[in-house]
Amino acid sequence: MSANLTIISPLSWVQEAFKEYFDKAHMTNMSQSSIASADDSSAKKKVPLSHDAIQVKPQNNKESKPGSLDGRTVSIEQRTVLTTQSQFENPLDNWTATYDYGFEPTREIENTTTIWITADLLIANNHWRIRHNLSLLVFEAPTADWLARLPRKLTQRNVIIASVSEIRRWAKLPEGLGGRPWSQLSRGRVPEFRAARRNLDELQRDLSKAPEDSLIAISTHVDGIREEWCVIVNGGKAVASSGYCVHRSGDEDSHDILTVFDGARFHDSYRAIAESAATQAAQSSHLDNASIIVGFRDIEENKMPPSFSAIAQPVIIEAGPVWCTTPYPFQTADETNAFLQAISDCRIIQNDDGTFKKRNGQSVPESAIYVPDPWMVSHAEHRYDRFGQTVVKSILGNRETGNDEDEQTKENAR
């Protein structure tokens, strides 16, 4: 049975990353990397995370290793290459892909279509669809306060969510955040307010033009994060994972990072721990579908190779919607297929009675529905205003609608 995927993004590298998924030669059973043993001469000094310290080796399955989170032993569920499929079959053969650069609104799209879309284009499309009486594109996403509700053993820091109007009234930062905590838009991104460390004066200055009801996530700085991993969660458990980036500088304010797309290599021993931490975070907060970023602190001095206990302390950095998650180079075709299925499963259909359901009939609470931050909306909502609607079929009703625009608007719509 074929599954249809539509990728809506103006970024050519995103389109290319998805196209690579459907190249069978791209998918292997090679681990991204594994930390190499250090000889006696290197044991006296800290070995950097570099190509000299990392070697790539074949790995046909995932080993189940015990880990410790806050002193509690956890078991890692094995995720091996599926044995029920023939070794000559590729699960990605069941997918067909359509590529859309988002230069104009997406007019006709079926309820059964899986959609990957950037948040700004989702906002623009839905604003256009409202104007033309079409049903909205609706997706599942973590709540705006998800990170703040997690157990501290997983975040390892204080996290609060505050509205811009609240922050403008602060005379000092709340207790436990430190003098220069991290701050970022809680649900999305805008170019003028990137994730960064700010004191109160800087925070209030950078929010001077923000909408009053925008929500900001503010969290204590965590020292020494060296690696970050992205874990895809579906059905409340990890289904795929990939190294995301390596922080190359010890400077706590540095943005000097190397991503997996730039050739960064990762400690493969972190993989199972990252997946376990993401699964615990999802299940403790009743999160069904998300991409969760898990960080790891720098390896201890003179501990090469590190003991398992030395690296088993993950930090949950943040969570985002799967439907706009970067298409990472996952290890196997099965993991990539699981990623695509997670994208598919987070699409929500609104019924005539106003309720929300997944395609399997499962009801979805309104709190799990993605609602973009007002600051993002102000940036993207008018992108498609110049486009009219000629003969467009509604998703729900398949009915023809409005054809009363002037000739120039009709021409733009084509």
C-alpha positions in Angstrom: 0.0 0.0 0.0 1.5 3.3 -1.1 1.8 6.3 1.2 1.9 9.8 -0.2 4.4 12.4 1.2 4.4 16.1 0.3 7.4 18.2 1.3 6.6 21.9 1.4 9.8 23.9 1.9 11.6 26.7 0.0 15.0 25.2 1.1 16.7 23.2 -1.5 18.8 21.3 1.0 15.6 20.0 2.7 14.3 18.8 -0.6 17.6 17.1 -1.3 17.7 15.4 2.1 14.3 13.9 1.5 15.3 12.8 -1.9 18.2 10.9 -0.4 15.8 8.9 1.7 14.5 7.3 -1.5 18.0 6.4 -2.7 18.4 2.8 -1.5 22.2 3.2 -1.6 22.0 5.9 1.1 20.6 3.6 3.7 23.1 1.2 5.4 23.5 -0.5 8.7 26.6 1.5 9.6 26.6 3.3 12.9 27.3 7.0 12.6 30.3 6.6 14.8 31.8 4.8 17.7 34.3 6.2 20.2 37.7 4.7 19.7 39.8 3.4 22.6 42.7 5.7 23.5 46.2 4.4 23.9 48.3 5.0 27.0 49.9 8.2 25.7 46.5 9.8 25.1 45.1 8.8 28.4 46.9 11.6 30.1 45.1 14.3 28.3 41.6 15.1 27.2 40.9 13.7 23.7 38.8 16.1 21.6 35.7 15.0 19.7 37.3 15.0 16.3 37.9 12.7 13.4 41.1 11.6 15.2 39.2 10.5 18.3 36.3 8.9 16.4 36.2 5.9 14.1 33.4 4.5 12.1 32.6 0.8 12.4 29.9 -1.6 11.2 27.0 -2.3 13.6 24.2 -4.6 12.6 22.0 -4.1 15.6 21.5 -2.0 18.7 22.9 -3.4 21.9 20.7 -3.2 25.0 22.6 -1.4 27.7 21.7 -0.5 31.2 21.8 3.2 32.0 21.2 5.4 35.0 19.0 8.5 35.2 19.0 10.1 38.6 20.3 6.9 40.1 17.5 4.7 38.7 18.4 1.8 36.4 16.6 1.8 33.1 16.6 -0.8 30.4 16.9 0.1 26.7 14.5 -1.7 24.4 16.4 -3.1 21.5 15.6 -1.7 18.1 17.1 -4.0 15.5 16.8 -4.0 11.7 13.4 -5.5 11.1 13.7 -9.3 10.6 10.1 -9.7 9.3 11.1 -8.0 6.0 13.2 -9.6 3.3 16.7 -8.2 3.2 16.0 -7.3 -0.4 13.0 -5.1 0.5 13.1 -1.5 1.4 10.2 0.0 3.4 10.7 3.3 1.6 9.5 1.7 -1.6 6.0 2.1 -0.1 6.3 5.9 -0.2 5.9 8.3 -3.1 7.1 11.9 -2.7 6.0 15.3 -4.1 8.2 18.3 -3.7 6.7 21.8 -3.3 8.8 24.9 -2.8 5.9 26.8 -1.3 6.0 29.7 -3.8 2.2 29.7 -3.8 -0.4 28.2 -1.5 -1.1 24.5 -1.6 -4.6 24.3 -2.9 -5.7 20.7 -3.2 -4.4 18.2 -0.6 -6.1 15.0 0.6 -6.7 14.1 4.2 -4.6 10.9 3.6 -1.5 12.8 2.4 1.5 13.0 4.8 2.8 16.6 4.9 6.2 17.9 5.9 6.0 21.7 6.1 7.9 24.6 7.6 6.1 26.4 10.3 6.0 29.7 8.5 4.5 28.1 5.4 1.9 26.3 7.5 0.9 29.7 9.0 0.7 31.3 5.5 -1.3 28.4 4.0 -3.8 28.3 6.8 -4.3 32.1 6.7 -4.9 31.8 3.0 -7.2 28.8 3.5 -9.3 30.7 6.1 -9.9 33.5 3.6 -11.1 31.0 1.0 -13.3 28.9 3.3 -11.1 25.8 3.1 -10.4 23.5 6.0 -7.2 24.1 7.9 -4.0 21.9 7.9 -3.8 20.7 11.5 -1.0 19.0 13.2 0.0 17.6 16.6 2.8 19.3 18.6 4.2 19.5 22.1 2.4 22.1 24.3 4.1 25.4 24.7 4.9 24.6 28.4 6.0 21.0 27.8 9.6 21.6 28.8 8.7 23.4 32.0 6.5 20.5 33.1 9.2 17.8 32.8 10.9 16.3 35.9 14.1 18.1 36.8 16.0 14.8 36.6 15.5 15.1 32.8 15.9 18.8 32.3 18.7 19.2 34.9 17.8 22.9 35.2 15.0 25.3 36.1 12.6 26.1 33.2 9.8 28.6 33.2 7.4 29.8 30.5 6.4 33.5 30.7 4.4 35.8 28.5 6.0 38.9 27.1 3.7 41.1 29.1 4.9 39.4 32.3 8.5 39.7 31.4 8.1 43.4 30.7 7.0 43.9 34.3 9.9 42.1 35.9 12.3 44.1 38.1 14.6 41.1 38.4 14.8 37.6 37.0 13.0 34.8 38.9 15.0 32.8 41.4 17.0 29.9 40.2 17.5 31.0 36.6 20.9 32.6 37.1 22.1 36.0 35.9 22.1 35.1 32.1 19.6 32.3 31.4 18.8 30.9 28.0 15.7 32.4 26.4 13.8 31.7 23.2 10.3 31.7 21.7 8.5 28.8 23.3 6.7 27.6 20.2 8.6 28.5 17.1 11.3 30.8 15.9 11.5 34.4 14.7 14.7 35.9 13.2 15.0 38.8 15.6 14.8 36.6 18.7 17.1 33.6 18.4 17.9 31.3 21.3 20.6 33.0 23.3 21.8 33.8 26.9 20.4 37.1 28.1 20.4 39.1 31.3 17.1 40.9 32.2 18.0 44.1 30.4 18.9 42.3 27.2 15.8 40.1 27.4 13.4 43.1 27.8 15.2 45.0 25.1 15.0 42.1 22.6 11.3 41.7 23.4 10.5 45.4 22.8 8.6 44.7 19.6 7.2 41.3 20.5 3.4 40.7 20.9 2.2 40.9 24.5 0.9 37.3 24.4 4.0 35.6 22.9 5.3 32.9 25.2 9.0 32.8 26.1 10.9 29.8 27.4 13.6 30.8 29.9 16.0 28.2 31.5 19.1 28.0 33.6 22.3 27.6 31.6 23.7 24.0 31.6 27.5 24.0 31.4 29.6 21.8 29.2 27.1 20.5 26.6 29.2 18.8 23.9 26.9 16.7 21.8 23.2 17.0 20.9 21.0 14.2 19.5 17.6 14.3 17.9 15.3 11.4 18.9 12.0 10.9 17.0 9.2 9.8 19.3 6.0 8.2 18.0 3.4 6.4 20.2 5.3 7.7 23.2 8.5 5.9 22.5 11.7 6.4 20.5 11.6 5.1 16.9 14.6 6.7 15.4 17.6 8.8 16.4 20.5 10.7 14.9 23.4 12.9 16.2 22.5 16.5 15.6 25.6 18.7 16.4 28.9 18.8 18.2 29.8 22.0 20.2 33.4 22.6 19.2 34.2 25.4 21.7 34.3 25.4 25.4 33.1 28.9 25.5 29.6 28.8 27.1 28.3 31.5 24.8 29.8 30.2 21.6 27.7 29.2 18.6 30.7 27.4 17.1 29.0 24.1 16.3 29.4 21.4 13.7 26.3 19.6 12.5 25.8 16.1 11.2 25.4 17.6 7.7 28.8 19.2 8.0 30.5 15.9 8.9 30.2 15.9 12.7 30.9 12.5 14.3 29.2 11.3 17.5 29.7 8.8 20.3 27.4 6.0 19.3 27.3 4.9 22.9 25.1 7.9 23.5 22.4 6.7 21.2 20.6 4.2 23.4 20.8 6.6 26.4 19.3 9.5 24.3 16.5 7.2 23.2 15.8 6.1 26.7 15.8 9.7 28.0 13.5 10.8 25.2 11.1 8.0 25.8 11.0 8.8 29.6 10.3 12.4 28.8 7.5 11.6 26.4 5.8 9.1 28.7 6.1 11.2 31.9 4.4 14.1 30.1 1.9 12.0 28.0 3.6 13.2 24.8 2.7 11.0 21.9 4.6 12.4 18.9 7.6 14.8 18.8 11.2 15.2 18.0 13.2 15.6 21.2 16.7 17.1 21.4 18.9 15.4 24.0 22.3 16.9 25.1 25.3 15.3 26.7 28.0 17.1 28.7 31.6 17.0 27.9 33.5 13.8 28.7 35.5 13.9 31.9 39.2 14.6 31.9 41.5 11.5 31.7 38.5 9.2 31.1 39.2 7.8 27.6 37.4 5.6 26.8 34.8 6.9 29.2 33.1 4.5 31.6 29.4 4.0 30.9 28.3 5.7 34.1 30.3 8.8 33.0 28.3 9.4 29.9 24.8 8.3 31.1 23.6 11.7 32.1 21.5 13.1 29.3 19.8 16.5 29.4 16.5 17.2 27.6 17.1 20.4 25.7 13.7 20.9 23.9 11.0 19.2 21.9 9.5 20.2 18.6 6.8 19.0 16.1 7.9 16.1 13.9 6.1 17.6 10.8 8.8 20.3 10.5 11.8 18.3 12.0 15.0 18.4 10.0 15.3 15.2 7.8 18.4 13.7 9.5 20.5 10.9 8.0 19.1 8.1 10.1 21.0 4.8 10.3 18.7 2.5 8.5 15.8 2.5 6.1 13.6 1.2 8.9 14.4 4.2 11.1 13.7 6.6 8.2 10.4 4.8 7.5 9.6 5.3 11.2 10.4 9.0 10.9 8.1 9.3 7.9 5.4 7.4 9.7 5.7 9.7 12.7 5.2 12.7 10.3 2.1 11.0 9.0 0.7 10.2 12.4 0.9 13.8 13.6 -1.5 15.0 11.0 -4.9 15.7 12.6 -8.3 15.9 10.9 -11.0 18.2 12.3 -14.5 16.7 12.2 -17.6 18.6 11.3 -18.5 18.7 15.0 -15.2 20.5 15.8 -13.5 17.5 17.4 -10.0 16.5 16.4 -9.0 12.9 15.5 -6.1 11.0 14.0 -6.6 8.8 11.0 -6.8 5.7 13.3 -9.8 7.3 15.0 -8.0 8.3 18.1 -9.3 11.5 19.6 -6.8 14.3 20.2 -7.2 16.9 22.9 -7.1 20.5 21.8 -4.0 21.1 23.9 -2.1 18.8 21.6 -3.0 20.8 18.5 -0.2 23.1 17.1 -1.1 26.8 17.6 1.7 29.1 16.3 3.0 31.8 18.5 1.6 35.3 17.7 5.0 36.6 16.9 5.5 33.9 14.2 2.0 34.6 12.9 2.8 38.3 12.4 5.7 37.3 10.2 4.1 34.8 8.0 0.3 35.3 7.8 0.3 37.6 4.8 2.7 35.7 2.6 0.0 34.5 0.2 -2.4 37.5 0.3 -1.8 38.3 -3.4 -3.0 34.9 -4.5 -6.6 34.4 -5.3 -8.6 31.2 -5.6 -9.8 30.1 -9.0 -11.5 26.7 -8.9 -10.3 25.0 -5.7 -11.7 21.8 -4.1 -12.3 21.8 -0.3 -10.6 19.0 1.5 -13.8 18.2 3.5 -16.5 18.9 1.0 -14.8 18.5 -2.4 -16.9 21.5 -3.4 -16.0 24.2 -5.9 -15.6 27.6 -4.3 -15.2 31.3 -5.1 -14.3 32.5 -8.6 -15.0 36.2 -8.2 -11.5 37.7 -8.1 -10.4 40.1 -10.7 -8.4 38.8 -13.7 -5.0 39.8 -12.4 -5.6 37.9 -9.1 -6.7 34.9 -11.1 -3.5 35.0 -13.1 -1.4 35.2 -9.9 -3.2 32.1 -8.6 -2.1 30.1 -11.6 
